[in-house]
Amino acid sequence: MQLFPCIDLLGGQCVRLRKGRLADVTVYDHDPLERARRFQAAGAVWVHVVDLDAALDTGTNNRQIIRAIAQDIGLRVQTGGGLREADLVQRALDAGAARVVLGTAAVENPTLVASLAQRYPGQIVAAVDAVQGEVAIRGWTQGSGISAPDLARRLADAGVAALLATEVSRDGMLVGPDLGGTEALLAAVDIPILASGGVSSLADLLALTRLEVVGRRVTGAVVGKALYDGRFSLEEALALLSDPGSVDTVDSVSDMAVDLDGRGERDVAGDVVDSDMTSPTRTSSTREKGKDR
């Protein structure tokens, strides 16, 4: 299973949202490129980058950051956020993205998705963002009336390279991944499934590796807040995923967990302030619109 450490960009900064809500945003880094370098130094091959400004139509200042991560730092970039038109997808790929993620467009414009999948084989990922099984669109603010497995089957027929499955209620909440929903998607389609939302521990990652339905397994996991909050390190996660079969049980993986003593302390909000890292800052916004992947 491939690991995708996540960088969410808002106003040129690296942030994390809870359940995709701008009213609950934490700023972790003022320099996202430095964060990307840390990921690379830890052994990351891929990085998942969400351009929240593009998703929310607040500007295009993050394009150069995405370009720099791909071309200057050299990480393979999977990126989404506001990619609702063919020319925007082309610009993202021209900037160096290896794969792009379509969100609302995957529901509202299936013809576009099929066309792009044919034009850019292996490079188009479609998001299946769900709330209790119903696909959410428009920055996770509206229901679509479509079940996640039904959308997955449509997208597989359209020829997308993979599906990025997020349970919105778990995103940024550190409550564990939606194993049941992920199993339903594995049962529905035979294309790669990337799991996102809720991962809080190495045990959660191991549980994802052990999901199997009719011989199909999860091929990737996107992890954000657990890394930023120091629940485990990227090095530890990559070591686990390099040989998940060496761990006897999900419970035993707890022995690999990060011991925060001496590395940082939790503040009242539950965030980890490391001595060698910019302290996270929680901010508020009156805008409730979430992210459109």
Buried (B, 14 or more C-beta within 10 A) or exposed (E): BBBBBBBBBBBBBBBBBBBBBBBBBBBBBEEBBBBBBBBBEBEBEBBBBBBBBBBBEBEEEBBEBBBBBBEEBEBBBBBBBBBBEBEBBBBBBEBBBBBBBBBBBBBEBBEBBBBBBEEBEEBBBBBBBBBEBBBBBBBBBEBBEBBBBBBBBBBBEBBBBBBBBBBBBBBBBBBBBBBEBBBBBBEBBEBBBBBBBBBBBBBBBBBBBBBEBEEBBBBBBBBBBBBBBBBBBBEBBBBBBEEBEEBEEBEEBEEBBBEBEEBBEEEEEEBBBBEEBBEBEBEEEEEEBBBBB
